Amino acid sequence: MSWVDMLPHNSLVTLLDKHFFPRWLQVLGTWLSGPNPNYYEVTSWYQGWKALFPQQLLTDSTVKGITNVYLCMLSCNVLVP
């Protein structure tokens, strides 16, 4: 996130969207599909990552969309084991 002031906003969002978030969601999917995922750990992991993002990225529609995907993955896993 130290690049936030060095790259144009759209470039940083595109970089995250194409290279970071797919792997981030893959890790989440693997974790949730394992036997008896610890939802406290999953939530802490998410909150830790989210805390690293500056507010200007958290309000971006692409980043919001990814965080919504996380919430959907988590809620679907919790509701439908």
Secondary structure as GFF3:
##gff-version 3
##sequence-region A 1 81
A	DSSP	alpha_helix	9	15	.	.	.	ID=ss1
A	DSSP	pi_helix	16	20	.	.	.	ID=ss2
A	DSSP	alpha_helix	21	33	.	.	.	ID=ss3
A	DSSP	alpha_helix	39	52	.	.	.	ID=ss4
A	DSSP	alpha_helix	55	58	.	.	.	ID=ss5
A	DSSP	alpha_helix	61	79	.	.	.	ID=ss6
###
